[in-house]
Amino acid sequence: MAVAVVGLLVWSGLFTVVMFRPGPYPWLCAGDTAVVVVLCLAHGRLVPAEVLEASAGSGWIDMVAGTGVFIAQFTLRQPWAMAAALAIAAAHAMGAGVREASVVLVLQGLLAAVVAVLLRHGARRADLALSEEASARASARARSAVRTDELDQQRLLHDTVLATLTMVGTGSITRDSAALPERAAADLAVIEALRAHPGVARDVAHDPAPLDVGLRTAVLTRRVGLPSLDIEFDVPPLDLPHQVVEALSQGIAEALANVAQHANTRAARVSGRRLGQGATVEVRDSGAGFDPAAVPPHRRGLRESVYGRMRAVGGSARVVSSVGAGTRVVLRWEP
């Protein structure tokens, strides 16, 4: 009995160490069934007859046999799992005689097999549900990315081609004006750059970029076909993610274009300051002003080129204006 117990303890230690490692080990489970079968066959030699009669299925080998049946059901596939349970029950009957405990082992095998089948079925259903959910999330992210690209292209078209066509339509630029081909060439250059390098913006979206440089570029960029502005610039050196700097710069550029085109003034002020880990930027003019609530819904200048751009990067925009009192456009972003 001492040899059998020591051998069982050694095998249990090996079984535990190997089972903690990832990966299926059918040979290990088959070996466990073989160890239990050998112990059951030697039942009569390992347990005295008077103890065997009095144990009523509660002896140490009976417990090892029951454990072996459960392990087989949860580690082997059917029908091999049930075959292992029947082999253990048969060995138990041969080693200790046909007793109630042998029948209990078969019943334990059947019940454990049902539980294992239900668990595996539930796991497959859970895996399928998780897979479908992951696929739905991926599709939603893809649709969101496509929609974001569409909105970016629409904002770009508004700030370039549509702005030029609007100026032609309103007579700000005539067909014979020298500014028309110059502005059209600039618009085409922007669109061609987007076509040539469509993924550049995404690649550098989260890299730091100097906000003051981006805003100064927007301020100094010549607005072809629009009156020039005398702009006071007050933005300290500040680094933000590239996509945020781009959104703020483009939003400020659109606000300045609106000042030049609609405010009936030639003076504006661009200021900025740090706001925690973010920044707030403001364009102010003392021009004619307007009623923001009266802007028609089809006008996309403020709605997309300013509000939409800031929403796309997790920021916000606010326009404060009234007729005759000038306009303030405030852009704000915090991580």
Number of C-alpha atoms within 10 A of each C-alpha: 11 8 9 13 14 11 12 17 12 11 14 13 11 12 15 10 9 14 14 8 9 7 8 12 13 13 10 15 22 16 13 20 23 16 18 25 24 15 24 26 19 19 25 16 13 19 17 10 13 8 10 16 13 10 14 12 18 11 16 14 19 22 12 16 26 23 15 23 31 21 19 25 28 18 17 21 14 15 10 14 25 20 16 27 29 20 19 29 26 20 23 29 19 17 19 21 15 14 14 11 21 24 16 14 25 20 16 18 27 19 14 21 24 13 14 19 16 12 13 13 12 12 12 12 12 12 12 12 12 12 12 12 12 12 12 12 12 12 12 12 12 12 12 12 12 12 12 13 13 12 17 17 14 16 21 20 17 20 20 18 18 15 17 21 16 13 17 16 12 10 10 16 20 14 12 8 12 12 16 19 13 13 20 15 12 15 19 14 12 14 16 12 10 15 10 9 9 12 11 10 13 11 10 13 17 13 13 15 19 15 25 22 17 17 25 16 13 20 22 11 10 13 17 17 20 16 16 15 19 12 17 14 16 15 19 14 12 18 19 21 18 21 20 28 25 22 24 29 23 22 30 24 24 19 24 26 21 15 27 21 17 13 21 16 18 16 18 22 18 22 18 22 17 17 12 10 11 17 22 20 24 22 24 23 23 19 21 17 20 18 13 14 9 7 13 8 8 7 10 17 20 20 15 20 25 28 20 22 25 22 14 16 19 13 21 18 22 14 19 15 21 15 12 13 14 19 25 21 21 22 23 20 24 16 12
